[in-house]
Amino acid sequence: MLPPVKPGHVPPVVPNDNPLGLEARVEETDEPADVRVERTVWDEPGLGSFSSQQEKDALTYSKWLSERISSWPESRAWAVTAGVALCSGPWALLTSLAYIFKVSGGASDAIIYCGFMPLVQEICKIAILLWIIEKRPYFFTGWFQIFAATMASTVVFVSVLNLVETLNPFTPDKQLDWMIAWTVFFGMHLITGLLASFGLEKVWRGCVTTLKPPRLETGYRWFMSAYLIHVLYAVIYLVFSEVRWFMAVG
């Protein structure tokens, strides 16, 4: 039973710093902060006004990223840059197999070659970089590392594609295709890689400057430009190949 309250007496209001009944301490765990930050709830707007000790000790994205940026050495960032370029080779090998084992002829083949394959190549070319910027943006300490990683990855990627295409037994004119692959095709990928690097840098810079999760949509304009240039090249090359084939038959 509650004690009687005297008339005119207002009981004091005790401030409640824990209205949801949460624990007053952050639960200890053996998981690294890089894993826990992906499912933290302390970035939710409804929890942003808390002023308790719990909020002070809680892991937020901005706190995690700020600590990682301040403690990540530049030597490791350049090591990541070199590693990205080396890891792009297997991606290129996988995408190149689609050219060798594709079904020849027909409108569906043209759609795959001009629409689907450019999309796959442009995504695979920057897939590792996209993962790093989304999950570990502190791996890079400057814009030039993103540019260098993208262009080096592009060079390795295209070189593997061209080497595999050179070994393709279904290539009708190896000498001409070899020349096109190492000049026009190579140059096209350098241009699309440069455009993609602008988009990646924009996404990364927005993340590290605001200390908020990256927003990939900020780089869509550059990614789409790279894709459309690749599609244009594929259409021109396909028309050129068909004309060359008709001339050879005739």
Buried (B, 14 or more C-beta within 10 A) or exposed (E): EEEEEEEEEEEEEEEEEEEEEBEEEBEEEEEEBEEEBEEBEBBEEEBEEBEBEBBEEBBBBBBBBBEBBEEBEEEEBBEBBEBBBEEBBEBBBEBBEBBEEBEEEEEEEBEBBBBEBBEBBBBBBBBBBBEBBBEBBBBBBBBEBBBBBBBBBBBBBBBBBBBBBEEEEEBEEBEEBBEBBBEBBBEBBBBBBBBBBBBBBBBBBBBBEEBEBBBBEBBEEBBEBBBBBBBEBBBEBBEEBEEEEEEEEE
